[in-house]
């Protein structure tokens, strides 16, 4: 039976990613066979199975011995990127395959938003070992090295939950402001939902008012943001939250 390569091996309480897996014949007097995988003599793993069945998109079989449950061997899926990457989002399959086959260094460390000068979000971005990928119509597209699509844009780190928000807005042809997306600052997740009620895409009062909140990447950006938010009170939640995350609450005017 031919296993996928790379292969994902899943069973009760474990999931493993390997370049290859082998089905080994049982020892004399044994029952069933074993599935073995690993990167070398010091990194070998095995699980005993009674039998295996090819289900087309995956291979499965009951575990042998007293351990209940089944084992599944399957190809990589884009959603394995949630586990394999620090960005915690689905990845292009070719990047995940390279990650396993070449021993790491291929997946993105973070998810980013490509932000226009007016603070609208152009797309989302993954910087991987195979190149830069941008989000388009619910999928990742490799950006040509000669492309000028990122010129005059700022790259802002966002949280993994920004991906479904962006995909929904993109499918609805709705513009998003950077303040609509959950951000990550020094490892802290800044969620719009923390400080403002849930609302449908396109109903953000900051966007509806036409306010363009300056991007806040450091404390030095706060004064410009305060100036905008003073004229547009509906944007103050974002400026206040970012100031708090940067340890600059004293820069926020009293009475906000």
LUMLUM-999322 format. One line per 2 residues: number of its first residue (from 1); their letters; for each residue x, y, z of N, C-alpha, C. Coordinates in steps of 0.05 Angstrom, whole numbers. Layout:
LUMLUM-999322
NUM	A	X:Y:Z:X:Y:Z:X:Y:Z | ...;
//
This chain:
LUMLUM-999322
1	XX	17:-24:0:0:0:0:18:25:0 | 12:44:-18:29:67:-21:18:90:-4;
3	XX	35:100:15:27:122:32:34:148:19 | 19:170:26:26:196:15:54:205:25;
5	XX	66:222:10:92:234:18:92:264:11 | 95:281:31:96:277:60:70:265:70;
7	XX	71:254:94:48:241:105:41:252:133 | 15:253:139:6:260:165:-5:235:178;
9	XX	5:228:202:-4:204:216:-19:213:241 | -45:205:243:-62:214:265:-73:190:279;
11	XX	-74:191:305:-85:170:322:-95:182:348 | -105:165:366:-114:176:392:-92:191:407;
13	XX	-95:216:410:-76:232:426:-50:240:412 | -48:235:386:-23:243:372:-28:250:343;
15	XX	-11:267:333:-10:274:305:19:278:297 | 28:266:276:56:268:268:58:276:238;
17	XX	79:290:231:85:297:204:111:285:196 | 112:271:174:136:257:166:140:258:136;
19	XX	165:255:127:171:253:98:158:228:86 | 161:206:100:150:181:90:142:164:114;
21	XX	125:144:109:118:124:128:119:96:115 | 126:76:129:129:49:118:111:30:134;
23	XX	100:11:119:85:-11:132:104:-35:134 | 109:-42:159:127:-64:165:112:-89:172;
25	XX	121:-112:161:109:-138:167:111:-145:196 | 92:-159:208:93:-166:236:116:-186:241;
27	XX	125:-187:266:145:-207:274:131:-234:275 | 147:-255:276:137:-282:277:117:-285:300;
29	XX	94:-295:294:73:-299:315:57:-274:321 | 64:-251:308:50:-227:312:24:-225:296;
31	XX	8:-205:302:-17:-201:289:-17:-173:276 | -26:-172:251:-26:-146:238:1:-137:229;
33	XX	6:-111:229:32:-100:221:36:-73:235 | 59:-60:230:64:-35:243:69:-14:222;
35	XX	62:11:229:68:34:212:92:49:225 | 113:53:210:137:66:222:144:91:206;
37	XX	153:111:221:162:136:209:183:149:226 | 197:168:216:218:182:231:238:195:213;
39	XX	255:212:224:275:227:209:302:213:210 | 306:194:228:332:181:230:331:160:252;
41	XX	354:148:258:355:126:277:348:135:305 | 352:161:311:346:171:337:318:183:339;
43	XX	303:181:317:276:193:316:258:175:301 | 253:151:312:236:131:300:211:127:316;
45	XX	189:125:303:163:121:316:148:99:301 | 131:85:316:115:64:304:89:60:319;
47	XX	69:50:304:44:44:316:34:18:303 | 24:0:320:15:-26:310:-14:-25:301;
49	XX	-20:-37:278:-48:-37:268:-55:-66:261 | -81:-71:262:-91:-98:255:-93:-101:225;
51	XX	-102:-79:212:-105:-80:183:-106:-51:173 | -105:-47:146:-107:-21:134:-126:-22:111;
53	XX	-140:1:107:-159:3:86:-155:29:71 | -153:28:45:-149:52:29:-177:64:23;
55	XX	-182:88:33:-208:101:30:-207:122:8 | -187:122:-8:-185:141:-30:-169:166:-23;
57	XX	-179:182:-5:-165:206:4:-149:202:29 | -152:179:42:-136:173:65:-135:143:69;
59	XX	-117:134:86:-115:105:93:-119:103:123 | -134:83:131:-141:80:159:-142:51:167;
61	XX	-140:47:193:-141:20:204:-143:20:234 | -154:-2:246:-156:-4:275:-129:-10:287;
63	XX	-124:2:310:-99:-3:325:-100:-31:337 | -76:-43:339:-73:-69:350:-69:-67:380;
65	XX	-72:-89:394:-67:-90:423:-90:-78:439 | -84:-70:463:-104:-60:481:-111:-30:476;
67	XX	-96:-17:459:-101:11:454:-124:14:435 | -146:27:444:-170:29:426:-166:52:406;
69	XX	-182:51:385:-181:72:365:-170:63:339 | -166:83:321:-156:78:294:-133:97:288;
71	XX	-119:90:267:-98:107:257:-106:116:229 | -100:141:222:-105:152:196:-80:163:184;
73	XX	-74:156:159:-52:167:144:-63:183:121 | -56:208:119:-68:225:98:-47:244:87;
75	XX	-54:256:64:-36:277:54:-39:303:70 | -20:321:67:-22:347:80:-46:362:70;
77	XX	-57:379:87:-80:396:81:-71:425:87 | -82:445:73:-75:473:79:-78:480:109;
79	XX	-98:467:122:-103:474:150:-83:462:169 | -65:445:159:-42:436:176:-24:460:182;
81	XX	-26:481:166:-10:505:172:-17:517:198 | -41:512:208:-49:523:235:-31:511:256;
83	XX	-24:486:253:-7:472:272:23:476:267 | 30:477:241:59:477:234:71:505:234;
85	XX	55:526:234:66:553:233:60:569:257 | 78:588:263:73:607:285:51:626:278;
87	XX	45:629:252:24:647:244:-4:635:250 | -5:609:253:-29:594:261:-53:598:241;
89	XX	-46:597:215:-66:600:194:-60:579:173 | -81:573:156:-76:555:133:-54:566:115;
91	XX	-39:548:103:-17:555:85:-20:543:58 | -6:553:38:-5:540:12:7:512:15;
93	XX	-5:492:1:5:465:4:34:462:-3 | 43:476:-23:71:473:-31:90:482:-9;
95	XX	82:502:6:98:511:29:99:490:51 | 76:478:57:75:457:78:92:433:70;
97	XX	90:425:44:106:403:35:136:408:38 | 144:432:30:172:440:33:180:440:62;
99	XX	162:449:80:168:450:109:176:422:119 | 161:401:111:166:374:120:190:362:105;
101	XX	190:365:79:211:352:63:239:364:68 | 240:390:75:266:403:78:273:409:107;
103	XX	256:398:126:263:400:154:258:427:167 | 239:443:157:231:468:170:241:492:155;
105	XX	234:515:166:243:541:156:227:551:132 | 204:539:126:189:546:102:163:561:109;
107	XX	150:555:131:124:567:138:129:595:148 | 107:611:147:109:639:156:108:641:186;
109	XX	123:660:197:123:665:225:100:682:235 | 88:696:216:65:714:224:47:719:200;
111	XX	23:727:205:4:736:185:4:766:185 | 5:778:161:7:807:160:-16:818:142;
113	XX	-22:843:147:-41:858:129:-25:878:113 | -32:881:87:-21:901:70:-39:925:71;
115	XX	-29:947:82:-45:970:89:-38:994:70 | -59:1004:57:-56:1028:40:-51:1053:56;
117	XX	-42:1075:43:-38:1100:58:-63:1110:72 | -87:1104:62:-111:1113:75:-121:1093:97;
119	XX	-104:1074:104:-110:1054:124:-130:1033:116 | -138:1032:91:-154:1009:82:-135:985:77;
121	XX	-146:961:80:-130:937:77:-131:928:48 | -108:925:36:-108:916:8:-110:885:6;
123	XX	-97:871:23:-98:842:24:-83:832:49 | -82:806:53:-65:794:74:-41:781:61;
125	XX	-21:776:77:5:768:66:18:747:84 | 31:727:72:48:708:85:76:709:73;
127	XX	96:714:90:124:714:80:136:686:86 | 139:670:66:148:642:70:175:637:57;
129	XX	185:613:62:211:605:51:210:601:21 | 186:600:10:183:597:-19:175:623:-33;
131	XX	173:644:-17:165:670:-29:143:683:-14 | 134:705:-24:112:721:-12:85:713:-24;
133	XX	66:706:-7:39:698:-16:19:719:-7 | 1:726:-24:-21:745:-17:-48:731:-20;
135	XX	-67:741:-4:-93:728:-4:-111:740:-25 | -123:722:-41:-141:731:-62:-163:710:-66;
137	XX	-188:719:-62:-212:702:-66:-210:675:-51 | -202:678:-25:-202:655:-8:-179:636:-11;
139	XX	-158:644:-26:-135:627:-30:-109:643:-30 | -87:629:-27:-61:643:-27:-49:642:-55;
141	XX	-40:665:-65:-27:668:-91:1:677:-88 | 20:664:-101:48:672:-100:52:698:-114;
143	XX	64:717:-100:69:744:-112:95:744:-127 | 95:753:-152:119:755:-168:139:773:-155;
145	XX	165:765:-157:186:780:-145:188:808:-158 | 178:811:-182:180:836:-196:154:853:-192;
147	XX	135:843:-177:110:857:-173:114:882:-156 | 100:903:-163:101:928:-147:76:931:-130;
149	XX	62:909:-125:36:911:-111:39:921:-82 | 63:917:-71:66:925:-43:79:953:-40;
151	XX	84:966:-62:96:992:-62:77:1012:-48 | 88:1029:-31:73:1050:-17:54:1039:3;
153	XX	57:1013:10:39:1001:30:55:995:55 | 42:993:77:54:986:103:45:958:110;
155	XX	64:942:121:58:915:129:54:914:159 | 31:905:167:23:906:196:16:877:205;
157	XX	28:869:226:23:842:237:-6:840:248 | -20:820:240:-48:816:250:-50:788:262;
159	XX	-71:784:277:-76:758:290:-88:738:270 | -87:712:276:-98:692:258:-128:695:252;
161	XX	-143:707:270:-172:711:265:-177:732:244 | -156:747:236:-159:766:214:-165:752:187;
163	XX	-157:727:185:-160:713:159:-190:709:152 | -206:697:170:-235:695:162:-249:721:159;
165	XX	-241:742:175:-253:768:172:-247:779:144 | -221:777:135:-214:787:109:-228:771:87;
167	XX	-228:744:89:-241:728:68:-270:735:65 | -284:740:87:-312:746:85:-316:773:72;
169	XX	-300:793:79:-302:819:67:-294:819:38 | -274:803:31:-265:801:3:-286:789:-14;
171	XX	-299:768:-4:-321:755:-19:-344:773:-23 | -349:791:-4:-371:810:-6:-363:836:-19;
173	XX	-338:837:-28:-328:862:-41:-331:886:-23 | -325:882:3:-327:902:23:-299:912:32;
175	XX	-295:937:34:-270:948:43:-267:945:73 | -242:941:82:-236:939:111:-215:960:118;
177	XX	-218:971:142:-198:989:153:-180:971:171 | -155:978:175:-138:962:192:-149:960:220;
179	XX	-165:979:229:-177:977:256:-199:956:258 | -207:945:235:-227:923:235:-215:896:241;
181	XX	-189:894:239:-176:868:242:-163:865:270 | -163:841:280:-147:836:305:-118:839:299;
183	XX	-104:854:316:-75:859:312:-59:844:332 | -33:841:327:-14:830:346:8:850:351;
185	XX	11:858:376:32:877:384:48:864:406 | 74:859:401:92:846:421:80:821:432;
187	XX	67:805:414:56:780:422:28:782:435 | 18:806:440:-9:809:451:-29:813:429;
189	XX	-51:798:431:-72:800:412:-91:823:419 | -95:841:400:-113:864:404:-138:860:388;
191	XX	-160:854:401:-185:848:387:-204:871:387 | -214:879:364:-236:899:363:-259:891:380;
193	XX	-266:865:381:-289:856:397:-285:860:427 | -260:864:436:-255:869:464:-268:895:474;
195	XX	-271:914:456:-279:940:464:-303:952:449 | -312:937:429:-335:947:415:-353:923:408;
197	XX	-380:927:407:-398:905:402:-394:893:374 | -401:867:372:-399:854:346:-417:868:326;
199	XX	-408:870:301:-424:884:281:-417:871:254 | -435:875:235:-431:863:209:-409:878:194;
201	XX	-396:865:176:-375:878:160:-387:901:145 | -372:923:144:-381:947:130:-397:965:148;
203	XX	-404:956:173:-419:973:191:-401:987:211 | -375:983:210:-357:996:229:-361:1026:227;
205	XX	-368:1039:249:-373:1068:248:-349:1084:240 | -325:1073:246:-300:1087:238:-298:1088:208;
207	XX	-305:1066:195:-304:1065:166:-326:1081:154 | -351:1079:165:-374:1093:155:-370:1123:156;
209	XX	-355:1133:177:-351:1161:180:-330:1172:161 | -315:1155:149:-294:1163:131:-268:1170:146;
211	XX	-267:1163:172:-242:1168:187:-221:1149:179 | -196:1159:176:-173:1143:169:-154:1144:193;
213	XX	-155:1123:210:-139:1123:234:-110:1117:227 | -92:1134:235:-63:1129:230:-55:1102:242;
215	XX	-38:1087:228:-28:1062:238:-12:1067:263 | -17:1051:284:-2:1054:309:16:1030:312;
217	XX	41:1034:306:61:1013:309:79:1018:333 | 80:1042:343:96:1049:366:84:1073:380;
219	XX	94:1080:403:83:1102:419:85:1129:404 | 104:1131:386:108:1156:371:85:1161:352;
221	XX	70:1140:345:47:1143:327:22:1153:341 | 22:1152:367:-3:1157:382:-13:1186:379;
223	XX	5:1207:381:-6:1234:379:-22:1239:353 | -12:1229:330:-27:1233:305:-54:1218:306;
225	XX	-54:1195:319:-79:1179:321:-98:1193:339 | -88:1205:361:-105:1219:380:-118:1243:366;
227	XX	-104:1256:349:-115:1279:334:-138:1271:317 | -135:1249:303:-157:1239:286:-181:1230:303;
229	XX	-175:1215:325:-196:1204:342:-210:1226:357 | -197:1249:362:-211:1271:375:-233:1282:358;
231	XX	-229:1281:332:-250:1290:313:-270:1268:307 | -263:1243:311:-280:1221:305:-281:1202:330;
233	XX	-299:1209:349:-300:1194:374:-304:1164:371 | -317:1156:349:-322:1127:345:-297:1111:340;
235	XX	-274:1125:336:-249:1110:331:-232:1109:356 | -241:1121:378:-224:1123:402:-218:1096:415;
237	XX	-237:1076:412:-232:1050:424:-206:1038:413 | -201:1042:387:-177:1030:375:-152:1044:385;
239	XX	-152:1070:386:-129:1085:395:-123:1079:424 | -143:1078:440:-140:1073:469:-129:1045:473;
241	XX	-139:1026:458:-130:998:462:-101:995:454 | -93:1007:432:-66:1006:422:-47:1020:442;
243	XX	-55:1043:452:-39:1057:472:-34:1040:497 | -55:1026:505:-52:1009:529:-33:987:523;
245	XX	-34:975:500:-16:952:493:13:961:491 | 17:987:485:44:998:482:54:1011:508;
247	XX	38:1010:529:46:1021:555:46:1052:554 | 29:1063:538:28:1092:534:1:1104:540;
249	XX	-12:1094:561:-39:1103:568:-39:1132:575 | -17:1142:586:-16:1170:594:-17:1189:570;
251	XX	-15:1179:546:-17:1196:522:-46:1199:512 | -64:1185:525:-92:1187:518:-105:1209:534;
253	XX	-120:1227:521:-133:1249:536:-152:1239:557 | -154:1253:578:-174:1247:599:-202:1251:589;
255	XX	-220:1234:598:-248:1237:590:-256:1221:565 | -237:1207:553:-244:1190:530:-261:1166:539;
//
